[in-house]
């Protein structure tokens, strides 16, 4: 028989070693009344020794029988009985977060950490193998019931990525990864504006922000032009990430959401605009405060809501309501350009990489992308071409 129940105590009468009588106690063979209360179950299987201490013989015996049964049926896992709990949810999640912190941006990591902390509050260091479909479904739809459907879908995605990692690390066998609950959601549509309205807002923004900082208007103008750049990516651009070489210019986004660096070609008027501005040290933010005012320090990067505040102020002056910065710039521009360019062309210019079907469009030449960004400035009569007409054929190199 594998394993047994042992004691390190000695008989208080004769000093002899006490042994398991196989019925109800670990006792001295010579003095039956001397019984040990410091018991240890020990079993060695596949070169791994599993131990657990008890003070009650019946509990120790049930534990030993359970181990023998699991070994016989092939489900025994020594990790389940280690005192440092290597299969505990919180322990494994902490290790996963530590690895992800080196791989993804801080903002993305904070989202992972947020949902993992919510799960840890519910499951603690529960054995990961004991968390199945039902537990995950209850967490998503009961514990997170106050969150939006999109947030629950995000939480589901985070946990699913974690479980996939457990499989890849061979912590869990593929058969131990549970089926996954389906979390459906619908994204709300952002309110957009026409191109004429967008230009009016930008004009108003230029007027009201010029006395404070002309780079406020430049930032919003660029969001309306280079719809491949998100607001957070734009304000993080440093002086050294704007490359001007003669008549050519590029914005370099080293760490975008798509995880592949973006090199965005600048149109001619923005190259001239950059050349007209005083340049600073390469590590300084390009979109920075030019003076200390209202809690903002000179030289600091614009905050995450700074452009939004100015955009809303310009909209309010024109009595345009309900249009946020993202919808009024990036989304409105893409919808407007959809009258002349195909979805594939716009997808290429937006640098999206989530859809594998569009990966071949990353071969579009920079000059063709510049043509899209500068299209409105080249064709004043925007209504002269019917929807769906392809003005600029965008072809990548032959493969």
TIZA-297065 format. One record per residue (C-alpha): x, y, z; residue in three letters; residue number from 1. Coordinates in nm, 4 decimals. Example, Ala and Ser with C-alpha at 12.3 -4.5 7.8 and 13.67 -1.06 7.14 Angstrom:
u,v,w,res,n
1.2300,-0.4500,0.7800,ALA,1
1.3670,-0.1060,0.7140,SER,2
END
This chain:
u,v,w,res,n
0.0000,0.0000,0.0000,UNK,1
0.1238,0.3469,-0.0871,UNK,2
0.1950,0.5806,0.2015,UNK,3
0.0921,0.5648,0.5613,UNK,4
0.0178,0.7463,0.8882,UNK,5
0.3201,0.8160,1.1056,UNK,6
0.4203,0.9971,1.4225,UNK,7
0.7506,1.1388,1.5405,UNK,8
0.6459,1.0991,1.9036,UNK,9
0.7929,0.8266,2.1205,UNK,10
0.6162,0.6173,2.3832,UNK,11
0.6212,0.8032,2.7129,UNK,12
0.6646,0.4733,2.9018,UNK,13
0.9303,0.2802,2.7111,UNK,14
1.0517,0.5355,2.4621,UNK,15
0.9690,0.3064,2.1717,UNK,16
0.8488,0.4185,1.8273,UNK,17
0.4736,0.4371,1.7801,UNK,18
0.3094,0.2780,1.4770,UNK,19
-0.0271,0.2754,1.3015,UNK,20
-0.2394,-0.0114,1.4284,UNK,21
-0.4449,0.0066,1.1079,UNK,22
-0.7724,0.0493,1.2958,UNK,23
-0.8061,0.3578,1.5094,UNK,24
-0.4725,0.4979,1.6350,UNK,25
-0.1001,0.5403,1.6062,UNK,26
0.0199,0.3921,1.9334,UNK,27
0.2984,0.2055,2.1119,UNK,28
0.2972,-0.1664,2.0226,UNK,29
0.3836,-0.2553,2.3828,UNK,30
0.1668,-0.0018,2.5621,UNK,31
-0.1646,0.0215,2.3738,UNK,32
-0.2934,0.3042,2.5863,UNK,33
-0.0170,0.5439,2.4754,UNK,34
-0.1636,0.7137,2.1681,UNK,35
-0.0069,0.9882,1.9554,UNK,36
-0.1965,1.3070,1.8701,UNK,37
0.0726,1.4440,1.6389,UNK,38
0.0085,1.2553,1.3182,UNK,39
0.1622,1.2872,0.9734,UNK,40
0.0276,1.1377,0.6507,UNK,41
0.3094,1.0758,0.4059,UNK,42
0.2899,0.9316,0.0583,UNK,43
0.5550,0.9187,-0.2148,UNK,44
0.4431,0.8902,-0.5759,UNK,45
0.6355,0.9592,-0.8981,UNK,46
0.9335,1.0870,-0.6994,UNK,47
0.7179,1.3482,-0.5256,UNK,48
0.6519,1.3260,-0.1548,UNK,49
0.3181,1.4572,-0.0275,UNK,50
0.2686,1.5215,0.3429,UNK,51
-0.0084,1.6588,0.5625,UNK,52
-0.0257,1.6872,0.9430,UNK,53
-0.3285,1.5943,1.1571,UNK,54
-0.4288,1.5681,1.5206,UNK,55
-0.7211,1.3324,1.4584,UNK,56
-0.6651,0.9741,1.3381,UNK,57
-0.9958,0.9444,1.1490,UNK,58
-0.9235,1.2599,0.9492,UNK,59
-0.5735,1.1390,0.8687,UNK,60
-0.7029,0.8022,0.7527,UNK,61
-0.9691,0.9589,0.5274,UNK,62
-0.7050,1.1834,0.3720,UNK,63
-0.4745,0.8872,0.3053,UNK,64
-0.7550,0.6811,0.1497,UNK,65
-0.8460,0.9789,-0.0711,UNK,66
-0.4866,1.0113,-0.1948,UNK,67
-0.4674,0.6410,-0.2748,UNK,68
-0.7958,0.6591,-0.4656,UNK,69
-0.6791,0.9561,-0.6761,UNK,70
-0.3533,0.7808,-0.7575,UNK,71
-0.5449,0.4717,-0.8653,UNK,72
-0.7810,0.6668,-1.0950,UNK,73
-0.4968,0.8790,-1.2370,UNK,74
-0.6195,1.2189,-1.1084,UNK,75
-0.3575,1.2700,-0.8382,UNK,76
-0.1706,1.6036,-0.8545,UNK,77
0.0888,1.6675,-0.5835,UNK,78
0.0540,2.0444,-0.6388,UNK,79
-0.2931,2.0310,-0.4824,UNK,80
-0.1382,1.9520,-0.1449,UNK,81
0.1604,2.1848,-0.1280,UNK,82
0.1520,2.4387,0.1544,UNK,83
0.2494,2.7295,-0.0755,UNK,84
-0.0626,2.6576,-0.2860,UNK,85
0.0950,2.6809,-0.6353,UNK,86
-0.2467,2.6293,-0.7986,UNK,87
-0.4170,2.9065,-0.6037,UNK,88
-0.5993,3.1555,-0.8267,UNK,89
-0.4508,3.4652,-0.6638,UNK,90
-0.0981,3.3205,-0.6738,UNK,91
-0.1197,3.2322,-1.0427,UNK,92
-0.2939,3.5582,-1.1348,UNK,93
-0.0205,3.7595,-0.9625,UNK,94
0.2427,3.5748,-1.1667,UNK,95
0.0485,3.6351,-1.4906,UNK,96
0.0129,4.0067,-1.4162,UNK,97
0.3843,4.0281,-1.3420,UNK,98
0.4640,3.8838,-1.6857,UNK,99
0.2044,4.0984,-1.8669,UNK,100
0.3449,4.4124,-1.7056,UNK,101
0.6596,4.3660,-1.9139,UNK,102
0.4633,4.3062,-2.2356,UNK,103
0.1869,4.5663,-2.2555,UNK,104
0.1320,4.9368,-2.1956,UNK,105
0.0595,5.0617,-1.8439,UNK,106
-0.2994,5.1598,-1.9253,UNK,107
-0.3755,4.8160,-2.0713,UNK,108
-0.2121,4.6482,-1.7716,UNK,109
-0.4250,4.8538,-1.5337,UNK,110
-0.7368,4.7167,-1.7042,UNK,111
-0.6131,4.3589,-1.6580,UNK,112
-0.5262,4.4269,-1.2958,UNK,113
-0.8694,4.5785,-1.2315,UNK,114
-1.0636,4.2723,-1.3483,UNK,115
-0.8213,4.0234,-1.1909,UNK,116
-0.8565,4.2017,-0.8557,UNK,117
-1.2358,4.1722,-0.8806,UNK,118
-1.2027,3.7989,-0.9446,UNK,119
-0.9501,3.7580,-0.6608,UNK,120
-1.1931,3.9265,-0.4224,UNK,121
-1.4414,3.6480,-0.5009,UNK,122
-1.2193,3.3407,-0.5428,UNK,123
-0.9144,3.4302,-0.3354,UNK,124
-0.6550,3.1524,-0.3500,UNK,125
-0.9048,2.8850,-0.4492,UNK,126
-0.7532,2.5968,-0.6467,UNK,127
-0.7663,2.6950,-1.0136,UNK,128
-0.8949,2.3493,-1.1069,UNK,129
-1.2022,2.4056,-0.8908,UNK,130
-1.3053,2.7157,-1.0883,UNK,131
-1.5182,2.6013,-1.3796,UNK,132
-1.7835,2.7279,-1.6170,UNK,133
-2.0436,2.7855,-1.3431,UNK,134
-1.8064,2.9875,-1.1232,UNK,135
-1.6913,3.2033,-1.4142,UNK,136
-2.0476,3.2622,-1.5335,UNK,137
-2.1593,3.3607,-1.1821,UNK,138
-1.8677,3.6015,-1.1556,UNK,139
-1.9457,3.7699,-1.4888,UNK,140
-2.3225,3.7945,-1.4506,UNK,141
-2.3692,3.8198,-1.0732,UNK,142
-2.0570,3.9740,-0.9234,UNK,143
-2.0269,4.2184,-1.2161,UNK,144
-2.3994,4.2744,-1.2679,UNK,145
-2.3659,4.6491,-1.2109,UNK,146
-2.1168,4.6866,-1.4984,UNK,147
-2.2116,4.7485,-1.8591,UNK,148
-2.2267,4.4573,-2.1032,UNK,149
-1.9078,4.5887,-2.2690,UNK,150
-1.7228,4.5923,-1.9362,UNK,151
-1.8383,4.2378,-1.8613,UNK,152
-1.7179,4.1321,-2.2059,UNK,153
-1.3819,4.2937,-2.1295,UNK,154
-1.3624,4.1057,-1.7980,UNK,155
-1.4451,3.7811,-1.9773,UNK,156
-1.1715,3.8458,-2.2314,UNK,157
-0.9153,3.9116,-1.9555,UNK,158
-1.0009,3.5922,-1.7678,UNK,159
-1.0042,3.3873,-2.0876,UNK,160
-0.6564,3.5155,-2.1745,UNK,161
-0.5427,3.4130,-1.8262,UNK,162
-0.6782,3.0594,-1.8646,UNK,163
-0.5185,3.0272,-2.2087,UNK,164
-0.1877,3.1253,-2.0471,UNK,165
-0.2375,2.8512,-1.7855,UNK,166
-0.2679,2.6012,-2.0689,UNK,167
0.0377,2.7288,-2.2526,UNK,168
0.2459,2.7155,-1.9347,UNK,169
0.1314,2.3541,-1.8840,UNK,170
-0.0139,2.4509,-1.5485,UNK,171
-0.3454,2.3103,-1.6665,UNK,172
-0.4093,2.0394,-1.9207,UNK,173
-0.6264,2.1383,-2.2165,UNK,174
-0.9046,1.9202,-2.0752,UNK,175
-0.8965,2.1205,-1.7497,UNK,176
-0.9677,2.4544,-1.9178,UNK,177
-1.3428,2.5126,-1.8793,UNK,178
-1.5924,2.5979,-2.1511,UNK,179
-1.6360,2.9712,-2.1666,UNK,180
-1.9591,3.1684,-2.1063,UNK,181
-2.0763,3.3844,-2.3941,UNK,182
-2.0968,3.7531,-2.3095,UNK,183
-2.2752,3.9521,-2.5775,UNK,184
-2.2693,4.3305,-2.5951,UNK,185
-2.3529,4.6161,-2.8258,UNK,186
-2.1396,4.9253,-2.8638,UNK,187
-2.3254,5.2532,-2.8660,UNK,188
-2.2690,5.4783,-3.1653,UNK,189
-2.0789,5.7997,-3.1148,UNK,190
-2.2448,6.1135,-3.2387,UNK,191
-2.0626,6.2544,-3.5408,UNK,192
-2.0740,6.5805,-3.7358,UNK,193
-2.0382,6.6832,-4.0989,UNK,194
-1.7059,6.7920,-4.2413,UNK,195
-1.8241,7.1535,-4.2605,UNK,196
-1.9266,7.1455,-3.8928,UNK,197
-1.5939,6.9866,-3.8014,UNK,198
-1.4032,7.2639,-3.9785,UNK,199
-1.6164,7.5236,-3.7974,UNK,200
-1.5307,7.3702,-3.4602,UNK,201
-1.1611,7.3586,-3.5476,UNK,202
-1.1717,7.7209,-3.6590,UNK,203
-1.3400,7.8243,-3.3336,UNK,204
-1.0928,7.6164,-3.1369,UNK,205
-0.8000,7.7846,-3.3089,UNK,206
-0.9421,8.1246,-3.2209,UNK,207
-1.0099,8.0592,-2.8517,UNK,208
-0.6979,7.8518,-2.7763,UNK,209
-0.4389,8.0620,-2.9628,UNK,210
-0.3774,8.3009,-2.6672,UNK,211
-0.3199,8.0013,-2.4367,UNK,212
-0.1360,7.7462,-2.6509,UNK,213
-0.1531,7.7005,-3.0314,UNK,214
-0.0679,7.3318,-2.9925,UNK,215
-0.4190,7.2672,-2.8602,UNK,216
-0.5615,7.3464,-3.2021,UNK,217
-0.2835,7.1566,-3.3783,UNK,218
-0.3601,6.8439,-3.1746,UNK,219
-0.7325,6.8505,-3.2594,UNK,220
-0.6551,6.9298,-3.6226,UNK,221
-0.4261,6.6280,-3.6414,UNK,222
-0.6864,6.4031,-3.4807,UNK,223
-0.9236,6.5109,-3.7568,UNK,224
-0.6631,6.4481,-4.0276,UNK,225
-0.4632,6.1451,-3.9147,UNK,226
-0.7473,5.9205,-3.8070,UNK,227
-0.5000,5.6365,-3.7542,UNK,228
-0.3857,5.8066,-3.4313,UNK,229
-0.5830,5.7894,-3.1086,UNK,230
-0.5958,6.0896,-2.8713,UNK,231
-0.3842,5.9141,-2.6068,UNK,232
-0.1225,5.8210,-2.8646,UNK,233
-0.1143,6.1734,-3.0073,UNK,234
-0.0518,6.3611,-2.6841,UNK,235
0.2246,6.1129,-2.5942,UNK,236
0.4283,6.1987,-2.9062,UNK,237
0.7704,6.3379,-2.8216,UNK,238
0.9679,6.5942,-3.0190,UNK,239
1.2085,6.3232,-3.1334,UNK,240
0.9201,6.1148,-3.2711,UNK,241
0.8384,6.3750,-3.5356,UNK,242
1.0763,6.3154,-3.8235,UNK,243
1.1197,6.5888,-4.0863,UNK,244
1.3585,6.5244,-4.3747,UNK,245
1.3326,6.7900,-4.6425,UNK,246
0.9826,6.7751,-4.7888,UNK,247
0.8973,6.4483,-4.6140,UNK,248
0.7676,6.4112,-4.2621,UNK,249
0.6414,6.1336,-4.0352,UNK,250
0.4852,6.0874,-3.6937,UNK,251
0.6255,5.7845,-3.5133,UNK,252
0.3975,5.6078,-3.2634,UNK,253
0.6324,5.3534,-3.0972,UNK,254
0.3835,5.1786,-2.8671,UNK,255
0.0303,5.1899,-3.0108,UNK,256
-0.2600,4.9684,-2.9078,UNK,257
-0.1987,4.7502,-3.2142,UNK,258
0.1451,4.6583,-3.0665,UNK,259
0.3179,4.7366,-3.3968,UNK,260
0.4886,5.0770,-3.4236,UNK,261
0.3003,5.3193,-3.6483,UNK,262
0.4827,5.5466,-3.8897,UNK,263
0.2267,5.7985,-4.0115,UNK,264
0.3191,6.0175,-4.3129,UNK,265
0.2466,6.3894,-4.2723,UNK,266
0.0750,6.6003,-4.5353,UNK,267
0.2623,6.8993,-4.6743,UNK,268
0.0779,7.1706,-4.4811,UNK,269
0.1534,7.0026,-4.1484,UNK,270
0.5198,6.9637,-4.2394,UNK,271
0.5278,7.3383,-4.2989,UNK,272
0.3404,7.3958,-3.9722,UNK,273
0.5955,7.1940,-3.7742,UNK,274
0.8837,7.3772,-3.9380,UNK,275
0.7295,7.7068,-3.8233,UNK,276
0.7357,7.5979,-3.4576,UNK,277
1.0388,7.6132,-3.2302,UNK,278
1.1761,7.2637,-3.1721,UNK,279
1.2942,7.1372,-2.8350,UNK,280
1.4875,6.8444,-2.6886,UNK,281
1.3879,6.5042,-2.8360,UNK,282
1.2541,6.3678,-2.5060,UNK,283
1.0140,6.6574,-2.4441,UNK,284
0.6441,6.6019,-2.5224,UNK,285
0.5456,6.7781,-2.8446,UNK,286
0.2010,6.8560,-2.7017,UNK,287
0.3059,7.0306,-2.3833,UNK,288
0.1988,7.3281,-2.1767,UNK,289
0.3885,7.6405,-2.2753,UNK,290
0.3350,7.8072,-1.9379,UNK,291
0.2250,7.7206,-1.5857,UNK,292
-0.1443,7.7897,-1.5503,UNK,293
-0.4431,7.6333,-1.3767,UNK,294
-0.2470,7.3548,-1.2082,UNK,295
-0.0556,7.2699,-1.5268,UNK,296
0.3195,7.3080,-1.5212,UNK,297
0.5217,7.4457,-1.8089,UNK,298
0.6728,7.1673,-2.0192,UNK,299
0.4327,6.9001,-1.8950,UNK,300
0.2457,6.6793,-2.1423,UNK,301
-0.1233,6.7515,-2.2004,UNK,302
-0.3447,6.5505,-1.9661,UNK,303
-0.5808,6.2790,-2.0970,UNK,304
-0.8870,6.5091,-2.0888,UNK,305
-0.7194,6.8386,-2.1783,UNK,306
-0.8050,6.8345,-2.5496,UNK,307
-1.1556,6.7094,-2.4723,UNK,308
-1.2142,7.0109,-2.2474,UNK,309
-1.1124,7.2554,-2.5183,UNK,310
-1.3085,7.0686,-2.7871,UNK,311
-1.6275,7.0866,-2.5784,UNK,312
-1.5705,7.4561,-2.5153,UNK,313
-1.5445,7.5260,-2.8900,UNK,314
-1.8549,7.3141,-2.9578,UNK,315
-2.0520,7.4987,-2.6910,UNK,316
-1.9605,7.8334,-2.8485,UNK,317
-2.1125,7.7070,-3.1756,UNK,318
-2.4122,7.5491,-2.9959,UNK,319
-2.3061,7.1978,-3.1001,UNK,320
-2.3822,6.9510,-2.8217,UNK,321
-2.3321,6.5820,-2.7580,UNK,322
-2.0258,6.5409,-2.9835,UNK,323
-1.7149,6.4243,-2.8011,UNK,324
-1.3570,6.4669,-2.9196,UNK,325
-1.3236,6.1136,-3.0561,UNK,326
-1.6539,6.1224,-3.2438,UNK,327
-1.6104,6.4765,-3.3733,UNK,328
-1.2610,6.4186,-3.5099,UNK,329
-1.1633,6.0628,-3.5932,UNK,330
-1.5078,5.9084,-3.6473,UNK,331
-1.6516,6.2032,-3.8357,UNK,332
-1.3526,6.2123,-4.0709,UNK,333
-1.3748,5.8408,-4.1533,UNK,334
-1.7495,5.8620,-4.2217,UNK,335
-1.6961,6.1633,-4.4453,UNK,336
-1.4160,5.9988,-4.6440,UNK,337
-1.6336,5.6903,-4.6894,UNK,338
-1.8031,5.8784,-4.9747,UNK,339
-1.4920,5.8434,-5.1908,UNK,340
-1.2762,5.5634,-5.0536,UNK,341
-1.3478,5.1945,-5.0024,UNK,342
-1.3555,5.0434,-4.6507,UNK,343
-1.0351,4.8574,-4.7341,UNK,344
-0.8538,5.1775,-4.8248,UNK,345
-0.9705,5.3517,-4.5091,UNK,346
-0.8771,5.0502,-4.2988,UNK,347
-0.5271,5.0613,-4.4453,UNK,348
-0.4941,5.4315,-4.3680,UNK,349
-0.6239,5.3775,-4.0126,UNK,350
-0.3534,5.1161,-3.9407,UNK,351
-0.5998,4.8697,-3.7860,UNK,352
-0.4498,4.5253,-3.7468,UNK,353
-0.7131,4.3260,-3.5592,UNK,354
-0.8741,4.1830,-3.8720,UNK,355
-0.6461,3.9344,-4.0473,UNK,356
-0.8381,3.9811,-4.3728,UNK,357
-0.6947,4.3318,-4.4032,UNK,358
-0.3297,4.2591,-4.3273,UNK,359
-0.2346,4.2788,-4.6972,UNK,360
-0.3371,4.6454,-4.7032,UNK,361
-0.0404,4.7382,-4.4851,UNK,362
0.1577,4.7370,-4.8091,UNK,363
-0.0076,5.0595,-4.9172,UNK,364
0.2588,5.3156,-5.0069,UNK,365
0.3018,5.6231,-4.7778,UNK,366
0.2194,5.8550,-5.0689,UNK,367
-0.1199,5.6870,-5.1136,UNK,368
-0.1948,5.7247,-4.7410,UNK,369
-0.0992,6.0926,-4.7604,UNK,370
-0.3472,6.1281,-5.0474,UNK,371
-0.6254,6.0057,-4.8176,UNK,372
-0.5253,6.2287,-4.5255,UNK,373
-0.5016,6.5356,-4.7528,UNK,374
-0.7965,6.4539,-4.9768,UNK,375
-1.0252,6.7363,-4.8588,UNK,376
-0.7578,6.9939,-4.9273,UNK,377
-0.7044,6.8724,-5.2834,UNK,378
-1.0712,6.8421,-5.3856,UNK,379
-1.2655,7.1514,-5.2739,UNK,380
-1.5943,7.0334,-5.4313,UNK,381
-1.6582,6.7367,-5.2084,UNK,382
-2.0063,6.6683,-5.3423,UNK,383
-1.8923,6.6346,-5.7009,UNK,384
-1.8265,6.2610,-5.6742,UNK,385
-2.0931,6.0010,-5.6040,UNK,386
-2.0621,5.7645,-5.3090,UNK,387
-1.8473,5.4630,-5.3888,UNK,388
-1.6387,5.6287,-5.6613,UNK,389
-1.2730,5.5347,-5.6259,UNK,390
-1.0659,5.8466,-5.6877,UNK,391
-0.7223,5.7204,-5.5881,UNK,392
-0.6379,5.3589,-5.6690,UNK,393
-0.4323,5.2281,-5.3773,UNK,394
-0.2162,4.9356,-5.4743,UNK,395
0.0552,4.7697,-5.2750,UNK,396
0.3645,4.6100,-5.4210,UNK,397
0.3166,4.2904,-5.6159,UNK,398
0.3652,3.9721,-5.4198,UNK,399
END
